């Protein structure tokens, strides 16, 4: 994808900058006739955020006990999802099993680029230092209520879980966490670990999990470590997921539509590419912008 070139406006053939004369009349005619010749806003990433306002809870986020509730104040800001009676070795903010939502599915097809969440630890009954927050993508193996056979991938983040008031003399407060998700990678990205909850040998690939995520989880600590059971008062707010529109061949200005403005870009670049590594109009990567690239663009028109 390339940044749009400026000043692609409807103009008479003689005023079309950078377009070879033999193409100018064609371009101007298409611009006048095309119903798609109106300027479009540039496309961009979309982020869905659950704020827990008005009792909303898309994805049925949970702390895993069923005791969570929406606290109406002191979130980041406003309401937040709290569990103040949690007994666990490692709390986990997680979407519910067997619940379809924007947070789960085929991350590659969705072109997911990042996920994130805001967390607070109001209280813990003992020390919790040295616990990094870990992102976990989980597949339920077709048995959503049998957790033992689940599998997936995790990434240990660089930032520890929020420090509770028990050690610091006052809670750390809300901490925001965001993780990049390389959903378009064909192999296990650096830093990611494939796992099975049952400890059996890994018999799946990164492609299997990234195209079929059943549960999104943020885990309090490295999942390969053993932690003591503690009493917790924890909260989550603003769980979020960001997706990017998948580029369509021929959408040269990245506005989500293949139209006359992309045609103008292609015509401006007509001929041999000066730099084959920076020639976005060369849609078939043969080193030349020509009729074959024009056909690809027209095939994806709209």
Residue pairs with C-beta under 8 A, 6 or more apart in sequence:
1 247
1 251
1 254
1 280
2 252
2 253
2 254
2 280
3 253
3 254
4 42
4 253
4 254
4 255
4 261
5 253
5 265
5 268
7 17
8 253
8 261
8 264
8 265
10 28
10 31
10 32
10 37
11 28
12 28
13 21
13 24
13 25
13 27
13 28
14 24
16 24
16 27
16 28
16 264
18 268
19 27
19 264
19 267
19 268
20 267
20 270
23 267
23 270
26 267
27 260
27 263
27 264
27 267
30 37
30 260
30 263
31 37
31 260
31 264
34 259
34 260
36 257
36 259
36 260
36 301
36 302
37 259
37 260
37 261
39 261
40 255
40 256
40 257
40 259
40 261
41 255
42 253
42 254
42 255
43 245
43 254
43 255
43 256
44 244
44 245
45 113
45 242
45 243
45 244
45 245
46 242
46 243
46 244
47 240
47 241
47 242
48 58
48 102
48 103
48 240
48 241
48 242
49 238
49 239
49 240
50 56
50 57
50 58
50 59
50 61
50 238
50 239
50 240
51 75
51 78
51 79
51 237
51 238
52 70
52 75
52 78
52 79
52 80
52 81
52 237
53 78
53 79
55 70
57 70
57 81
58 101
58 102
58 103
59 95
59 96
59 99
59 101
59 102
59 103
59 104
59 216
59 239
60 95
60 96
60 99
60 101
61 68
61 81
61 93
61 94
61 95
61 96
61 236
61 239
62 68
62 81
62 93
62 94
62 95
62 96
63 81
63 83
63 86
63 91
63 92
63 93
63 94
63 234
63 236
64 88
64 91
64 92
64 94
65 83
65 85
65 86
65 87
65 88
67 83
67 85
67 86
68 81
68 82
68 83
69 81
69 82
69 83
70 79
70 80
70 81
70 82
71 79
71 80
71 81
71 82
71 235
72 78
72 79
73 79
74 80
75 174
75 235
75 237
76 118
76 120
76 174
76 176
76 237
76 238
79 237
80 120
80 235
80 236
80 237
81 93
81 235
81 236
81 237
82 122
82 233
82 234
82 235
83 91
83 232
83 233
83 234
83 235
84 122
84 123
84 233
85 231
85 233
86 231
86 232
86 233
86 234
87 229
87 230
87 231
87 232
88 229
88 230
88 232
89 226
89 227
89 228
89 229
89 230
90 131
90 219
90 220
90 221
90 223
90 227
91 220
91 232
91 234
92 136
92 217
92 218
92 219
92 220
93 117
93 119
93 217
93 218
93 234
93 236
93 239
94 215
94 216
94 217
94 218
95 101
95 103
95 104
95 215
95 216
95 217
96 215
97 140
97 144
97 145
97 147
97 214
97 215
98 140
98 144
98 145
102 241
103 115
103 216
103 239
103 241
104 213
104 214
104 215
104 216
105 212
105 213
106 211
106 212
106 213
107 137
107 181
107 183
107 210
107 211
107 213
108 183
108 184
108 207
108 210
108 211
109 211
110 183
110 243
111 183
111 184
111 243
111 244
111 245
111 246
112 181
112 183
112 241
112 242
112 243
113 180
113 181
113 183
113 242
113 243
113 244
114 178
114 179
114 180
114 181
114 241
114 242
115 135
115 178
115 179
115 181
115 216
115 239
115 240
115 241
115 242
116 176
116 177
116 178
116 179
116 238
116 239
116 240
116 242
117 176
117 177
117 218
117 236
117 237
117 238
117 239
117 240
118 174
118 175
118 176
118 177
118 236
118 237
118 238
119 133
119 161
119 162
119 174
119 175
119 177
119 218
119 234
119 235
119 236
119 237
120 162
120 171
120 172
120 173
120 174
120 175
120 234
120 235
120 236
120 237
121 128
121 161
121 162
121 163
121 164
121 171
121 172
121 232
121 233
121 234
122 164
122 165
122 171
122 233
122 234
122 235
123 164
123 165
123 166
123 171
123 231
123 232
123 233
124 164
124 166
124 230
124 231
124 232
124 233
125 166
125 230
125 231
125 232
126 166
126 228
126 230
127 166
127 167
128 161
128 163
128 164
128 167
128 220
128 230
129 160
129 163
129 167
130 160
131 160
131 161
131 220
131 221
131 222
131 227
132 156
132 157
132 158
132 159
132 160
132 161
132 221
132 222
133 157
133 159
133 160
133 161
133 177
133 218
133 219
133 220
133 221
134 154
134 155
134 156
134 157
134 218
134 219
134 221
134 222
134 223
135 154
135 155
135 157
135 179
135 181
135 217
135 218
135 219
136 152
136 153
136 154
136 215
136 216
136 217
136 218
136 219
136 223
137 152
137 153
137 154
137 181
137 209
137 210
137 213
137 215
137 216
137 217
138 150
138 151
138 152
138 213
138 214
138 215
138 216
138 217
139 150
139 151
139 152
139 204
139 208
139 209
139 212
139 213
139 214
139 215
140 146
140 147
140 150
140 214
140 215
141 149
141 150
141 151
143 149
144 214
147 197
148 197
148 198
149 196
149 197
149 198
150 196
150 197
150 214
150 215
151 194
151 195
151 196
151 197
151 202
151 204
151 209
152 194
152 195
152 209
152 213
152 215
153 188
153 192
153 193
153 194
153 195
153 206
153 209
153 210
154 192
154 193
154 195
154 219
154 223
155 179
155 191
155 192
155 193
156 191
156 193
156 222
157 177
157 179
159 175
159 177
161 175
161 220
161 221
162 171
162 172
162 173
162 174
162 175
163 171
163 172
164 171
164 172
165 171
174 237
176 238
177 218
182 189
182 192
183 210
185 206
185 210
186 206
186 207
187 205
187 206
188 194
188 205
188 206
189 206
192 206
193 224
194 202
194 204
194 205
194 206
194 209
195 202
195 223
195 224
196 202
216 239
216 241
218 236
218 239
220 234
221 227
245 256
247 254
248 256
248 258
248 300
249 283
249 296
249 297
249 299
249 300
250 258
250 262
250 266
250 283
250 296
250 297
250 298
250 299
250 300
250 301
251 257
251 258
251 262
251 300
252 262
252 265
252 266
252 280
252 281
252 297
253 261
253 262
253 265
255 261
257 302
258 297
258 300
258 301
258 302
259 301
259 302
262 297
263 294
263 297
265 280
265 281
266 281
266 289
266 293
266 294
266 297
268 281
269 279
269 280
269 281
269 282
269 289
270 281
270 289
270 290
271 288
271 289
271 290
272 287
272 288
272 289
273 279
273 282
273 287
273 288
273 289
276 282
276 285
276 287
279 287
279 289
281 289
281 293
282 288
282 289
282 293
283 292
283 293
283 296
283 297
284 292
284 293
284 296
286 292
